[in-house]
Amino acid sequence: MEPLALIAEAHSAGQAATHEGVEAVRTEVRAQLRRSMGMRDDPPPPCMDPDLAYLDPDSIVRRVHADLPAMLIGGLSALLFQMLHPLAMAGVDQHSNYREDPLGRLERTAQFLGTTTYLSHTEADEVIARVRRIHTKVAGTASDGRPYSAGDPALLTWVHAAEVQGFLAATRAYGAMELSEADEDAYVHDMAKVAFDLGATQVPTSRIELDTYLTGVRPELALTDEARRARRFVLRGANRWPHERVAYGLLVAAAIGVLPGWARHQLRLPTVPAGDALAVRPATRLLSIGLRWVTTQPLPSTV
């Protein structure tokens, strides 16, 4: 064999070995990451048939939700934001086992979001029906004496709006893609389908409607004792290893940074803008790059 051919063959073999080694590392780190988030199984393949999918395969929702760093930050931000509604927080405090099994709760939330984002009408309808059945059992009296029910359309709208706000804000600040105003409107519109199917009413279907809703609901919000307990738990986290605590702390700081300023103030979570810009954001962007390298897999083509 000619020397140049030998060199080419050796180069190809080296590239293949390097690629296999890198992919093995990515696979192992991806598995460890999923375990740290309470996710034991790999997600099923997405439904790519527009006639069968719960959300259109070309929906902006799929592109936004495919970016794990923004979803983690947005989810934490939404969780903090949701604490400000006294009735919603009363239900969580009295009926949720988030303190004993935080990873289990995270896994169930991720499964619901993944199913309604990527899978078929049949699968999404099943998980939505299951959540609605659970909601019928979550009812009681808040510490201020008011009755509440998890199936209350107004509470469902609040939880949904806080979630959409969190994911949009995190995607703007840390996402892998830039969202136009049309993208944001489409995201709010497509996400509203899930809220309506869960039983919510008067759900925002555009960015302007979302902003109007959040402004209108502010008089109903307050930092209750239940919310303070949940806030402390979320800020502390349930991580065991030092590297997990560092990464979680950075994600929480980023989540606080993308909250609306008035919500951050009401939650007693002040941030220093300069510190956020000079420390948290650059470090979070570096962490996001690493997370994307580990987890990003292209969606199948609809063609």
C-alpha positions in Angstrom: 0.0 0.0 0.0 1.3 3.5 -0.9 2.5 5.6 2.1 -0.2 8.3 1.4 -2.9 5.6 1.4 -1.5 4.2 4.7 -1.6 7.7 6.2 -5.2 8.3 5.0 -6.3 4.9 6.4 -4.7 5.6 9.7 -6.2 9.0 9.9 -9.7 7.6 9.1 -9.2 4.9 11.8 -8.2 7.5 14.3 -11.2 9.7 13.5 -13.5 6.7 13.9 -12.0 5.7 17.2 -12.1 9.3 18.4 -15.7 9.7 17.4 -16.7 6.4 19.1 -14.9 7.5 22.2 -16.6 10.9 22.3 -20.0 9.4 21.7 -19.4 6.9 24.5 -18.6 9.7 26.8 -21.6 11.7 25.7 -23.9 8.6 26.2 -22.6 8.0 29.7 -22.8 11.7 30.8 -26.3 11.9 29.3 -27.4 8.9 31.3 -25.9 10.4 34.5 -27.6 13.7 33.8 -30.9 12.0 33.3 -30.5 10.0 36.5 -29.6 13.2 38.5 -33.0 14.7 37.3 -34.9 11.6 38.3 -35.4 10.3 34.8 -34.8 6.6 34.5 -35.7 5.8 30.9 -34.8 7.4 27.6 -37.7 9.3 26.0 -39.7 7.6 23.3 -39.2 8.8 19.7 -41.3 11.8 18.7 -44.5 11.4 16.7 -43.7 13.1 13.3 -47.0 12.5 11.6 -48.9 15.8 11.6 -52.2 13.9 11.6 -51.3 11.9 14.7 -49.2 14.3 16.7 -50.8 16.2 19.6 -48.7 19.3 18.6 -47.7 19.8 15.0 -44.2 18.5 14.4 -43.2 21.9 13.0 -44.5 23.7 16.1 -42.2 26.3 17.7 -43.0 24.5 20.9 -40.9 21.5 19.9 -37.9 23.7 19.0 -38.1 25.6 22.3 -38.5 22.5 24.4 -35.6 20.7 22.7 -33.1 23.1 24.4 -32.5 21.5 27.8 -30.6 24.4 29.4 -33.4 26.9 28.7 -36.0 24.4 29.9 -34.2 23.8 33.2 -33.8 27.5 33.9 -37.3 28.3 32.7 -38.8 25.5 34.7 -37.1 26.6 37.9 -38.2 30.2 37.2 -41.8 29.1 36.7 -41.7 27.0 39.9 -40.6 30.1 41.9 -43.2 32.3 40.1 -46.0 29.9 40.7 -45.4 30.1 44.5 -46.8 33.6 44.6 -50.4 32.4 44.2 -51.7 31.6 47.7 -54.3 29.0 46.5 -52.0 27.2 44.1 -49.3 27.1 46.8 -51.8 25.8 49.4 -52.6 22.9 47.2 -48.9 22.1 46.7 -48.1 22.4 50.4 -51.0 20.2 51.5 -51.0 17.5 48.8 -47.6 17.3 47.2 -44.7 15.1 48.4 -42.1 17.4 46.8 -40.0 17.5 50.0 -39.8 13.7 50.3 -39.5 12.9 46.5 -38.4 16.0 44.6 -36.9 13.9 41.7 -40.1 11.9 41.4 -42.1 15.1 41.0 -39.6 16.4 38.5 -39.8 13.2 36.5 -43.6 13.3 36.4 -43.5 16.9 35.2 -40.9 16.2 32.6 -42.9 13.2 31.3 -46.1 15.3 31.0 -44.3 18.0 29.2 -42.5 15.6 26.9 -45.6 13.7 26.1 -47.7 16.8 25.2 -44.8 18.3 23.2 -43.6 15.3 21.2 -46.0 12.4 21.2 -49.3 11.5 19.6 -52.9 12.7 20.4 -53.6 9.4 22.0 -50.7 9.5 24.3 -51.2 13.1 25.2 -54.9 12.7 25.8 -54.1 9.8 28.2 -51.6 11.8 30.3 -53.9 14.8 30.3 -56.8 12.7 31.5 -54.6 11.2 34.3 -53.7 14.7 35.5 -57.3 15.8 35.5 -58.2 12.8 37.6 -55.5 13.7 40.1 -56.7 17.3 40.2 -60.2 16.1 41.4 -58.5 14.9 44.6 -56.5 18.0 45.3 -58.8 20.3 47.2 -58.9 21.9 50.6 -58.8 25.1 52.5 -55.9 27.6 52.3 -54.4 29.1 55.5 -56.4 32.3 54.8 -59.7 30.3 55.0 -60.4 30.3 51.2 -61.3 27.0 49.6 -59.3 25.8 46.6 -59.3 23.1 44.0 -56.5 22.1 41.6 -59.2 21.7 38.9 -60.2 25.4 39.3 -59.9 26.9 35.7 -58.4 30.1 37.2 -55.7 28.2 39.0 -54.9 26.1 36.0 -54.5 29.3 33.9 -52.1 30.7 36.5 -49.9 27.7 36.6 -49.9 27.5 32.8 -49.1 31.2 32.4 -46.3 31.1 34.9 -44.8 28.2 33.0 -45.0 29.8 29.6 -43.5 33.0 31.0 -40.6 31.1 32.5 -39.8 29.1 29.3 -40.0 32.2 27.1 -37.9 34.4 29.4 -35.2 31.6 29.8 -35.1 31.1 26.0 -34.6 34.8 25.4 -31.7 35.0 27.8 -30.1 31.6 27.4 -31.7 29.7 24.5 -30.0 28.2 21.5 -32.3 30.1 19.2 -33.5 33.7 18.9 -37.2 34.1 19.1 -39.0 36.7 17.0 -42.2 38.3 18.1 -44.0 36.0 15.7 -42.2 33.0 17.3 -43.3 34.1 20.8 -46.9 34.6 19.7 -46.9 31.1 18.1 -45.4 29.6 21.2 -48.0 31.1 23.5 -50.7 30.1 21.1 -49.6 26.5 20.7 -49.0 26.0 24.4 -52.5 27.2 25.2 -53.9 23.9 23.7 -52.5 22.0 26.7 -54.0 24.4 29.2 -57.4 24.3 27.6 -57.4 20.5 27.5 -56.6 20.5 31.2 -59.6 22.5 31.9 -58.3 26.1 32.0 -60.3 29.0 30.6 -59.4 32.4 29.4 -55.9 31.2 28.6 -53.6 33.7 26.9 -53.0 32.9 23.3 -50.5 35.6 22.4 -47.6 37.4 24.0 -49.7 40.6 24.6 -52.5 38.5 26.2 -49.9 36.8 28.4 -48.5 40.1 29.6 -52.0 41.5 30.2 -52.9 38.4 32.2 -49.9 38.6 34.4 -50.5 42.3 35.1 -54.1 41.6 35.9 -53.4 38.7 38.3 -50.8 40.6 40.4 -53.3 41.8 43.1 -54.1 38.1 43.9 -50.4 37.2 44.5 -48.6 37.1 47.9 -45.7 35.4 49.6 -47.4 33.1 52.1 -45.7 31.0 54.7 -46.2 27.9 52.5 -44.5 29.8 49.7 -41.6 30.7 51.9 -41.1 27.0 52.9 -41.2 25.9 49.2 -38.9 28.8 48.2 -36.3 27.7 50.7 -36.5 24.1 49.6 -36.1 25.0 45.9 -33.2 27.4 46.6 -31.4 24.7 48.7 -32.0 21.9 46.2 -31.7 18.2 46.7 -28.3 17.6 45.1 -25.8 15.3 46.7 -22.5 15.8 44.9 -20.5 19.1 44.9 -20.5 19.4 41.1 -24.3 19.0 41.1 -24.7 21.6 43.8 -22.5 24.1 41.8 -24.5 23.5 38.6 -27.8 23.7 40.4 -26.9 26.9 42.2 -26.0 28.5 38.8 -29.2 27.4 37.2 -31.2 28.8 40.2 -29.4 32.1 40.0 -30.2 32.2 36.3 -33.8 31.3 37.0 -34.1 34.1 39.5 -32.6 36.5 37.0 -35.2 35.9 34.3 -38.2 36.4 36.7 -40.1 39.6 36.2 -38.6 42.2 38.5 -41.8 42.7 40.5 -42.1 38.9 41.0 -38.5 38.7 42.2 -39.1 41.5 44.6 -42.3 39.9 45.9 -40.5 36.6 46.4 -37.8 38.4 48.4 -35.2 37.3 45.8 -33.2 40.5 45.1 -30.4 40.3 42.5 -27.7 42.7 41.6 -28.0 43.5 37.9 -24.2 44.0 37.4 -23.5 40.7 39.2 -26.0 38.9 37.0 -24.5 40.3 33.9 -20.9 39.9 34.8 -21.0 36.5 36.6 -24.2 34.5 36.4 -24.9 35.0 32.7 -21.5 34.2 31.3 -21.1 31.2 33.6 -24.6 29.9 32.7 -24.0 30.3 29.0 -20.8 28.1 29.4 -22.8 25.5 31.4 -25.5 25.6 28.7 -22.9 24.9 26.0 -21.8 21.8 27.9 -25.4 20.6 28.5 -26.2 21.0 24.8 -23.1 19.1 23.7 -24.2 16.2 26.0 -27.9 16.2 25.2 -28.7 17.8 21.9 -30.0 15.3 19.3 -31.5 16.5 16.0 -35.3 16.0 15.7 -36.3 13.7 12.8 -37.4 15.3 9.6 -41.1 15.6 8.8 -40.2 15.2 5.1 
